[in-house]
Amino acid sequence: PNIVDGIRYISDSRSVTSVKIPVIKFVRNTDWPKDSNGNYVAFDFSIKATGANKDSAPMPDLNIISVAPADSTKVNDIEASFGEISFSKEYLATNDASNPTGAKTYIYTVKEVAPDADAIDKLRYSKAEYQVAVTVKAVLNDAGKYTGLTTSTTVTQVKDDMGNALGKDGQGVEVQPSAAAPDAIPASTFNN
């Protein structure tokens, strides 16, 4: 650790935390489409920082990812994730008596990107939209000293696959983690 002006800081390796935001693509009522070469067609998904802290929000390396089956062993319910979004101490809010951990929330919008050209004939692209809220905060020991960072993540579906607003007054519906992985970030799920 470094000591500056009597304040003890942890090493940089322990002062960074990260999240990966997953998506799942389901193709319903038909086989996963293939192109003219017989390759599975990829569906694209975007992530964008939104909300009050959008201008200072860290982003993954890629803000658009493509999802397609790797081979014929699993041709539906394909999961992928955006790269790591890393948070360091610089992403905390000012800590004071009302916010001793410096908790700060960053909102990301995740949605499927329908192609402008070369759309698959007779296939409806999902218009679902999810808001992913990542709150980063300092971990303090019993003496109130900084010992690291932690994140908590909430996923809210705000639009269904048809583009209709969900929840009371369009506030969305929180997505619950699966029983098999209760500590994992719930995936944003898109159906055609």
C-alpha positions in Angstrom: 0.0 0.0 0.0 0.9 3.6 -0.5 0.7 6.2 2.3 0.1 9.8 1.2 -0.6 12.5 3.8 -1.4 9.8 6.3 -4.1 8.2 4.1 -3.5 4.6 3.2 -4.4 3.5 -0.3 -4.7 0.0 -1.6 -2.7 -1.2 -4.6 -4.2 -0.4 -8.0 -4.9 -4.1 -8.7 -7.3 -4.2 -5.7 -8.9 -0.8 -6.4 -10.6 -1.9 -9.6 -13.7 -3.9 -10.0 -15.5 -4.8 -13.2 -18.8 -6.2 -14.6 -19.7 -8.0 -17.8 -23.3 -7.4 -19.0 -24.7 -10.5 -20.8 -27.4 -10.9 -23.5 -29.2 -14.0 -24.7 -30.8 -14.3 -28.1 -33.7 -16.7 -28.7 -35.0 -17.4 -32.2 -38.6 -18.7 -32.0 -40.9 -20.5 -34.4 -38.1 -21.1 -36.9 -34.5 -22.4 -37.1 -31.7 -20.0 -36.5 -31.3 -18.3 -39.9 -28.3 -19.0 -42.2 -26.8 -16.9 -44.9 -26.3 -17.9 -48.5 -23.0 -19.7 -47.5 -24.7 -21.8 -44.9 -23.3 -19.8 -41.9 -25.4 -18.8 -39.0 -26.5 -15.2 -39.2 -25.4 -13.0 -36.3 -27.7 -10.7 -34.4 -26.2 -7.4 -33.2 -26.7 -5.8 -29.7 -25.6 -2.4 -28.5 -24.8 -0.9 -25.1 -25.0 2.8 -24.5 -24.4 4.8 -21.3 -27.6 6.8 -20.4 -28.8 8.6 -17.3 -27.3 11.3 -15.2 -23.7 10.0 -15.3 -23.7 9.0 -19.0 -20.8 11.4 -19.9 -18.5 9.9 -17.2 -19.5 6.2 -17.4 -16.9 3.7 -18.3 -17.7 1.5 -21.3 -16.6 -1.9 -22.6 -14.1 -2.1 -25.4 -16.9 -2.9 -27.9 -20.3 -1.1 -27.7 -21.8 -3.5 -30.3 -21.5 -7.3 -30.1 -22.7 -10.0 -32.5 -24.4 -13.2 -31.3 -24.7 -16.4 -33.4 -24.3 -20.1 -32.7 -20.7 -21.3 -32.9 -21.8 -24.6 -34.4 -24.8 -26.9 -34.8 -24.6 -28.4 -31.2 -26.5 -25.5 -29.7 -28.5 -23.4 -32.2 -30.7 -21.3 -29.9 -30.6 -19.5 -26.6 -27.2 -18.1 -27.4 -25.5 -16.1 -24.7 -22.7 -13.5 -25.1 -21.6 -10.5 -23.1 -20.1 -7.1 -23.7 -16.5 -6.9 -22.6 -15.6 -5.9 -19.0 -16.6 -2.5 -17.8 -14.0 -1.5 -15.2 -14.6 0.8 -12.3 -11.8 2.4 -10.3 -11.9 4.9 -7.5 -12.2 7.8 -10.0 -15.8 6.5 -10.7 -16.9 7.0 -7.1 -19.0 10.0 -6.0 -17.6 12.4 -3.4 -17.9 10.7 -0.1 -19.2 12.6 2.8 -21.5 11.9 5.8 -24.5 11.3 3.6 -22.6 9.0 1.2 -19.6 7.5 3.2 -18.9 4.8 0.5 -19.0 7.3 -2.4 -21.7 5.1 -4.1 -22.5 6.2 -7.6 -24.8 4.6 -10.2 -24.2 4.3 -13.9 -27.1 3.4 -16.2 -26.6 1.5 -19.5 -29.2 0.7 -22.2 -28.9 -2.6 -24.0 -30.9 -3.4 -27.1 -30.9 -5.4 -30.3 -29.8 -3.5 -33.4 -32.0 -4.2 -36.4 -30.0 -4.0 -39.6 -30.7 -1.0 -42.0 -30.1 -3.3 -44.9 -30.0 -7.1 -45.5 -32.7 -7.8 -42.8 -33.7 -11.4 -42.7 -36.9 -11.9 -44.7 -40.0 -12.6 -42.5 -38.1 -12.3 -39.3 -39.1 -9.7 -36.7 -36.2 -8.3 -34.8 -36.6 -7.7 -31.1 -37.5 -4.2 -29.9 -36.9 -5.1 -26.2 -34.9 -2.6 -24.2 -33.1 -3.1 -20.9 -31.6 -0.6 -18.5 -28.7 -2.0 -16.5 -27.9 0.0 -13.4 -24.4 -0.6 -12.0 -23.6 1.0 -8.6 -20.0 1.2 -7.6 -19.0 1.9 -4.0 -16.1 1.7 -1.7 -15.7 -1.1 0.7 -14.8 0.2 4.2 -13.4 -1.7 7.1 -14.7 -1.4 10.7 -12.6 1.7 11.2 -14.1 3.4 8.1 -11.0 3.0 6.1 -11.1 2.2 2.3 -10.3 -1.4 1.5 -11.5 -1.8 -2.1 -14.5 -1.4 -4.5 -17.6 -3.4 -5.1 -20.5 -3.2 -7.5 -24.1 -4.2 -7.5 -26.2 -4.5 -10.6 -29.9 -4.3 -11.3 -31.3 -5.2 -14.7 -34.7 -3.7 -15.7 -36.7 -4.6 -18.8 -38.3 -1.3 -20.0 -39.7 -2.5 -23.3 -40.9 -5.9 -24.4 -39.9 -7.6 -27.7 -42.7 -5.7 -29.5 -41.4 -2.3 -28.2 -44.2 -1.8 -25.7 -43.4 -0.1 -22.4 -43.5 -2.3 -19.3 -44.3 -1.7 -15.7 -46.2 1.0 -13.9 -45.9 4.2 -15.9 -43.3 2.6 -18.2 -40.8 2.2 -15.4 -40.0 -1.3 -16.4 -39.9 -4.7 -14.7 -36.8 -5.8 -12.7 -35.2 -9.0 -14.1 -34.5 -11.5 -11.4 -31.3 -13.6 -11.3 -31.7 -17.3 -12.0 -31.9 -19.8 -9.2 -28.8 -21.5 -10.6 -26.7 -18.4 -10.5 -28.3 -16.0 -7.9 -25.2 -13.8 -7.7 -24.8 -13.4 -11.5 -25.9 -10.4 -13.4 -29.2 -11.4 -15.1 -29.0 -11.5 -18.9 -31.0 -9.2 -21.1 -33.1 -11.6 -23.2 -34.3 -11.0 -26.8 -36.8 -13.0 -28.8 -37.7 -12.6 -32.4 
